[in-house]
Structure formats: C-alpha cells, structure tokens
Amino acid sequence: MLHGDDISHIKKLFDSKLKRKVKVLLFTVERGCSHCREAEQLLREISAQSSKLKFDILDIHQDNALADELNVTLTPATVILSNNGAKLYYFGMPGGYQLKCLIEDIVDASEGSTDLAPVVREMINKIRIPIDIKVFVTPSCPYSPIVVRTAHRFAIENQKIRAQMIESMEFRELTEKYGVIGVPKTFINDSTQFDGTLNDELFAQKLIEATLSMKS
C-alpha cells in the first residue's frame, strides 16, 4: 500500500529516530470488518521498515481478555504501546492523512516522551483523574491529524488520558450517536467538545475545564 518514496522516508526516519522497541497491536475480526485487511497490510509494510517494531495481529473475540483490558470494542483497532506505558488508539483504517500521524506516534512511543512545550506539559501533568478524548476524523481531512497528534502526545505525557482516533465513515452508528457532521470533531469525557483544531495550550485548557466540570 505504501509507495516507494514513502517506504524510503519511513525507513530513514525509523533508522534515525527509533531508540527503543515499540509494540503495535492490530485487533481484527474475521467477518464484518470492511477495512481489517487493509489495516493489516499497511501495518505489516510499516513494521517491516524497522526491527524495533513488534507487530501483532489479534482477533477481538479470540483475544477478548486483552481486548477487554484495553477497552477495544471496534475493529480494526490499532494500539501503539509506548515505552512509558501509554497507549495510543486508532479505531479504523489509519490511512490517508492519518498515516503521517501514525508514523510520528511510533517515534514518540519509542522515546516515551514528546516535544510538547514545557507550559503545556505542566498543564497536562496536573490532571489527576481519567480523561477520555475521542477525535472523529476522515482520511481525506488534512486538519484531523493535527488534533489526533496533540491528543496522543497528551496521552504519552499523562497515562490518565486515553486518546482515540475514530474514523467517522467506518463507524457511522458512533458518528450519528455523537452528532458528528464535520471533522475534526473532538469530545472530552463526552461532556466537553470542540470543532476544528486548537493549539496545544488551548487544547490542554479544554482538558483542564473538563476535569473541573467533573469535580463540580
């Protein structure tokens, strides 16, 4: 699925940036999953570019104990396990504009840290209660990866944060449930929401506001 130039770029990036091993899990199901095979092929091609990537394919039913532990209920579901214990979630095919986001997440997961500004990192580290971030996207939206990357960097910095990319076209019932019309659309603990993109500091402030509303 990757073109020659993409493969060359990813391999060079991994060779220079991956410091420690990263595990990538793909949850699939035998029937009723329109993009599982595509996701598997894409992740196989990516993982082939570095010996530091450990790629495992799991069945959401046969490996239900791990799926339950990770709270994975949709397929295809890609979970990147960071070296510091954080988990980054992609529900749906991580293709199109999301591919760059996926590659950068793998690099961060290898480091177990991010390039967030100190002021933003300080805000994120103040969060002491669980936060759930859902970012609805489409592969053709160039703005969606910006929000997903920020959410995933937050999750790496603070393991109280669960950050999920949700491909809205693949999971229409969920999209309709949340009333998503345009993307990117972000929900924080299902109580705070915003459209479009925000800079890192404003996004972090949204998380702080969500925690305050839960305490009140």
Beta strands, then each sheet from edge to edge (+ up, - down):
strand 1: 22-28
strand 2: 53-59
strand 3: 77-81
strand 4: 87-91
strand 5: 131-137
strand 6: 161-167
strand 7: 185-188
strand 8: 192-195
sheet 1: 2+ 1+ 3- 4+ 6+ 5+ 7- 8+
end
